[in-house]
Amino acid sequence: MNKQRICVVGDGLSGLMTAITLSNIPELEISVLAKKQLKKKDKRTTAISDTNFNFFKENIKNLKNSYFWPSKKIELYYETKKNQINFLNLNEKKSNLMYVFENNKIREFLLKEIMKKKIKIIRKEIKNLIELKKFDLVILCLGGNSNLYEEITKGRSIQKDYKEIAVTGYINHKINNLSTSQFFLKEGPLAILPFSKQNFSFVWSLNKEFYIHNSKNIKNLVKKKIIKILKIKKIITVSNIQSYPIHLGLKKDYFKKNILVLGEGLHTIHPVAGQGFNLVLRDIKKLKEILKYYSTLGISVKNSYALKDFYESRKPENTIMSLGVDLTHRFFKRDKYLDTLKSVIIKNISSSKTLSQIAKKISDKGLY
């Protein structure tokens, strides 16, 4: 039987990881189709769970641990009018809770692996999916806003505009033993993600009006806020400031015939819990399992129930986790009528061992 031809459209993290993972199935021939390479680098970081880190290692033999910064401790804080409540601490001695990597470095590494594996890269912009009819399976990894999705999903999805802007950037510092942290501040949730001894990235979700009002001074605002919440007097340097609008988008349709949507095209969620790319990796893992099963049996992917199986196995978790993140965001969002009650609830969380154990299991699913 000839190898089945798979085309992954998109060369972002999701597309490259999909291509490399599926290339480990001998019966498949993988191609990557993408526009000309962008000169602008993605100066952001991504956090993945311990389970997903192992998935990376299983599928990429030459991957160096030095690309990933491990974290055995995660701290959660809630800001009140008087102080900060440290309401949850997750600690692991024997294993790591999560890993942080720089997007541009991992993407460059994945591109090199693509070349080593002799996976064909086609530099071309497509305007219609008919152009890809020669492939047995087409996987669209084009981010959250591609017009090509309309041919698959017909506009059906769960949509929500948070009217917020995520501000991201890097901080250079000389702070000892800095932990991964999530601060639920009055302006919006702010995550601190160390990726080396002297550097961490941050993601701060701000009300759109507040952001617009402070956009010209956002760098100084970030600097002052981080100095305040970390209670430091040492000099820090802020760089690589970027921003993007935040919204919830969950597709109801995952595929049409032999064309599958993957990555942010399926689920775009609030960054408050760092769940986005973890969901994508679990999608890729399940897709590999299903395609390996059908191809090993000699069944044509194009004429099988493979994509239906993927849809039925992944949609429940994607929907529950995405809406769960939305609920988390709504709970911590400031409300002058409920903030007093929230403070009481949050203070009681820190004394519950059961909640801490549940939080550890969730963190391994990629929630933090």
C-alpha positions in Angstrom: 0.0 0.0 0.0 1.3 3.5 -0.9 1.9 5.9 1.9 -1.1 8.1 2.7 -0.4 11.8 1.9 -1.0 14.2 4.7 -0.8 18.0 4.3 -0.4 20.2 7.4 -1.3 23.8 6.5 0.6 26.3 8.7 4.1 26.5 10.2 3.4 27.9 13.6 4.0 25.8 16.8 0.8 23.8 16.3 1.5 23.0 12.6 5.1 22.1 13.0 4.4 19.9 16.1 1.6 18.2 14.2 3.8 17.5 11.2 6.7 16.1 13.3 4.4 13.9 15.5 2.6 12.4 12.5 5.9 11.8 10.6 6.6 9.1 13.2 3.9 7.0 11.6 5.6 5.0 8.9 2.5 4.7 6.7 2.1 8.4 6.4 3.9 10.9 4.0 3.8 14.4 5.6 4.0 17.8 3.8 3.8 21.2 5.4 2.2 24.1 3.4 2.8 27.6 4.6 3.3 31.2 3.4 6.8 32.7 3.1 8.6 32.8 6.5 8.0 35.9 8.5 11.1 37.8 9.6 9.3 39.0 12.8 10.0 36.5 15.7 7.4 35.5 18.2 8.8 37.0 21.4 6.5 35.2 23.8 6.7 32.1 26.0 4.4 29.1 26.5 3.8 26.9 29.5 3.1 23.2 29.2 2.3 20.5 31.8 4.7 17.7 32.7 2.6 15.2 30.7 2.8 17.4 27.6 6.5 17.9 28.1 6.9 14.1 28.0 4.8 14.0 24.8 7.3 16.5 23.3 10.2 14.2 24.3 8.6 11.1 23.0 8.1 12.5 19.5 11.3 14.6 19.1 14.4 12.5 19.9 16.9 15.3 19.7 15.0 17.8 21.8 17.3 19.4 24.5 16.1 19.9 28.0 17.9 23.3 28.0 15.0 24.7 25.8 12.6 24.2 28.8 12.6 25.8 32.2 11.1 23.5 34.8 8.9 24.6 37.7 8.2 22.6 40.8 6.3 25.3 42.5 3.3 27.5 41.5 1.9 30.2 43.7 -1.5 31.9 43.4 -2.4 35.3 44.9 -5.5 37.4 45.1 -5.2 41.1 45.6 -7.5 42.8 48.0 -7.7 46.5 49.0 -5.4 45.9 52.0 -3.0 43.1 50.9 -2.4 40.0 48.7 -3.8 36.7 49.8 -1.5 33.7 48.9 -4.4 31.3 48.7 -2.8 28.3 46.9 0.7 26.9 46.7 1.5 23.8 44.6 4.7 22.0 45.3 6.3 18.9 43.9 9.7 17.5 45.1 10.1 14.5 42.8 8.7 15.9 39.5 8.0 19.2 37.8 4.6 20.8 37.6 5.2 22.6 34.3 7.8 23.8 31.8 8.2 27.1 30.1 9.8 27.7 26.7 10.5 30.6 24.4 8.2 30.3 21.3 10.8 31.5 18.8 13.5 29.1 19.9 11.2 26.1 19.9 9.8 27.1 16.5 13.3 27.4 15.0 14.2 24.0 16.4 11.1 22.3 15.0 11.9 23.8 11.6 15.3 22.2 11.7 13.8 18.9 12.7 11.4 19.2 9.8 14.4 19.5 7.5 16.3 16.6 9.1 13.2 14.4 8.6 13.0 15.5 5.0 9.4 16.5 5.4 8.5 18.5 2.3 7.8 22.2 2.9 5.7 24.0 0.3 5.9 27.8 0.4 2.6 28.8 -1.1 -0.5 30.8 -0.1 -3.7 29.0 -0.8 -7.0 30.8 -1.3 -9.3 27.7 -1.7 -9.2 24.2 -0.2 -9.8 22.7 -3.7 -6.1 23.3 -4.3 -5.4 20.6 -1.7 -7.6 17.9 -3.2 -4.6 15.6 -4.1 -4.0 14.9 -0.4 -5.7 12.1 1.6 -5.9 14.3 4.7 -5.6 18.1 5.1 -5.0 19.5 8.6 -5.5 23.3 9.0 -3.3 24.9 11.7 -3.8 28.5 10.7 -4.4 30.3 14.0 -7.8 31.5 15.1 -9.0 33.7 12.3 -8.4 32.1 8.9 -11.1 32.5 6.3 -10.5 28.9 5.2 -12.2 27.7 8.3 -15.5 29.0 7.0 -15.6 26.2 4.4 -15.5 23.7 7.3 -17.4 25.2 10.2 -19.9 27.4 8.3 -19.5 30.1 11.0 -21.0 27.8 13.7 -19.1 28.4 17.0 -19.3 29.6 20.6 -18.0 33.2 20.5 -17.4 35.7 23.3 -15.5 39.0 23.3 -13.9 39.6 26.7 -13.2 43.2 25.8 -9.8 42.7 27.2 -6.2 43.1 25.9 -3.4 40.7 26.9 -0.1 42.4 27.4 3.0 40.2 27.2 6.7 40.8 27.6 10.0 39.8 29.1 11.5 40.9 32.4 15.2 40.8 33.2 15.9 40.6 36.9 18.3 39.6 39.7 15.7 38.1 42.0 16.6 34.8 43.8 14.4 31.7 43.6 11.5 33.3 41.7 8.5 31.0 41.4 5.9 30.7 38.7 3.0 32.8 39.9 -0.5 33.9 39.1 -1.8 37.2 40.6 -5.5 38.0 40.4 -5.2 41.8 40.5 -7.9 44.5 40.4 -6.8 45.5 36.9 -6.8 41.8 35.7 -4.9 38.5 36.1 -1.1 38.7 35.7 1.0 35.5 35.3 4.7 35.3 35.9 6.6 32.6 34.0 10.3 32.2 34.7 12.2 30.8 31.7 15.8 31.3 33.0 17.6 32.3 36.2 17.4 36.0 35.3 14.4 36.2 33.0 10.7 35.7 33.2 7.8 36.5 30.9 4.5 37.9 32.0 0.9 37.9 30.6 -1.3 40.6 32.0 -5.0 40.7 30.9 -6.4 44.2 31.1 -9.8 45.8 30.4 -9.8 47.2 26.9 -10.7 50.8 28.0 -8.0 50.7 30.8 -5.4 49.5 28.2 -6.3 52.2 25.7 -6.1 54.9 28.3 -2.7 53.7 29.5 -1.3 52.3 26.2 1.4 55.1 25.8 2.7 54.3 29.3 2.1 50.6 29.4 5.8 49.7 29.9 6.2 51.8 33.0 2.8 50.6 34.3 4.0 47.0 34.0 7.3 47.8 35.7 5.6 49.5 38.7 3.1 46.8 39.1 5.6 43.9 39.1 7.8 45.7 41.6 4.8 46.2 43.8 3.4 42.6 43.7 6.9 41.0 44.1 7.8 43.4 46.8 11.3 44.1 45.4 13.6 47.1 45.3 16.0 45.6 42.8 16.3 46.9 39.2 14.2 45.1 36.5 14.2 45.7 32.8 11.0 45.3 30.7 11.3 44.4 27.0 9.5 42.7 24.1 6.1 44.3 24.9 3.3 42.9 22.7 -0.5 43.0 23.0 -3.4 41.2 21.5 -7.2 41.1 22.0 -8.7 38.3 24.0 -11.8 36.3 23.1 -13.4 32.9 23.5 -13.9 30.9 20.3 -15.0 27.2 20.3 -15.8 25.6 17.0 -18.8 23.2 16.9 -17.6 21.5 13.7 -14.1 20.0 13.6 -14.0 18.6 10.1 -15.6 18.3 6.7 -14.9 15.2 4.5 -11.1 14.8 4.7 -10.2 18.3 6.0 -9.6 18.9 9.8 -9.2 22.1 11.8 -6.6 21.9 14.5 -5.0 24.3 17.0 -6.4 27.7 17.8 -8.8 27.2 14.9 -10.7 24.8 17.2 -10.4 26.6 20.5 -9.2 30.1 21.4 -9.5 30.7 25.1 -8.6 33.2 27.9 -4.9 33.1 28.8 -5.7 33.3 32.6 -4.9 29.6 33.1 -2.3 29.0 30.4 -4.4 26.2 28.9 -4.4 27.0 25.2 -1.3 25.1 23.8 -1.8 22.3 26.3 -5.2 21.6 24.7 -3.6 21.7 21.3 -0.9 19.1 22.3 -3.5 16.7 23.6 -5.4 17.1 20.3 -2.3 16.2 18.4 -1.6 13.2 20.7 -5.1 11.8 20.1 -4.9 12.5 16.4 -1.7 10.5 16.2 -3.3 7.6 18.1 -6.3 7.5 15.7 -4.3 7.8 12.5 -1.8 5.2 13.6 -4.6 2.8 14.3 -6.3 3.2 10.9 -3.1 3.3 8.8 -1.6 0.3 10.5 -4.7 -1.7 9.5 -4.2 -0.5 5.9 -7.5 1.6 6.0 -7.5 4.7 3.9 -7.8 7.7 6.2 -9.7 9.6 3.5 -12.5 7.0 3.5 -12.5 6.1 7.2 -14.2 7.3 10.4 -10.8 8.7 11.7 -11.9 12.3 11.8 -15.2 11.4 13.3 -13.4 9.4 16.0 -11.2 12.4 16.7 -14.1 14.8 17.0 -16.0 12.5 19.4 -13.0 11.9 21.6 -11.7 15.4 21.8 -14.7 17.7 21.7 -16.0 16.9 25.2 -12.7 17.7 27.0 -12.0 20.8 24.8 -15.4 22.2 25.6 -15.4 21.5 29.3 -11.8 22.8 29.8 -12.4 25.9 27.7 -15.7 26.8 29.5 -14.0 25.9 32.8 -11.3 28.5 32.1 -14.0 31.0 31.2 -15.7 30.3 34.5 -12.4 30.8 36.4 -11.9 34.1 34.7 -15.5 35.2 35.6 -15.0 34.2 39.2 -11.9 36.3 39.7 -13.1 39.2 37.7 -13.7 42.2 40.0 -17.3 42.9 41.1 -17.9 45.4 43.9 -21.0 43.5 45.1 -19.2 40.1 45.3 -15.6 40.9 46.1 -16.1 40.6 49.9 -17.6 37.2 49.6 -14.9 36.1 47.2 -12.2 37.1 49.7 -13.8 34.8 52.3 -14.0 31.9 49.9 -10.4 32.4 48.7 -9.0 32.5 52.3 -10.7 29.1 53.0 -9.1 27.6 49.9 -5.6 27.8 51.3 -6.6 25.6 54.3 -8.1 22.8 52.1 -5.7 19.9 51.4 -8.3 18.3 49.0 -8.4 21.4 46.8 -4.6 21.5 46.7 -4.6 17.8 45.5 -7.2 18.6 42.9 -5.2 21.6 41.7 -2.1 19.5 41.2 -4.0 17.1 39.0 -5.5 20.0 37.0 -2.0 21.5 36.6 -0.8 18.3 35.0 -3.6 18.6 32.5 -2.1 22.0 31.7 -4.4 24.4 33.6 -1.4 26.2 35.0 
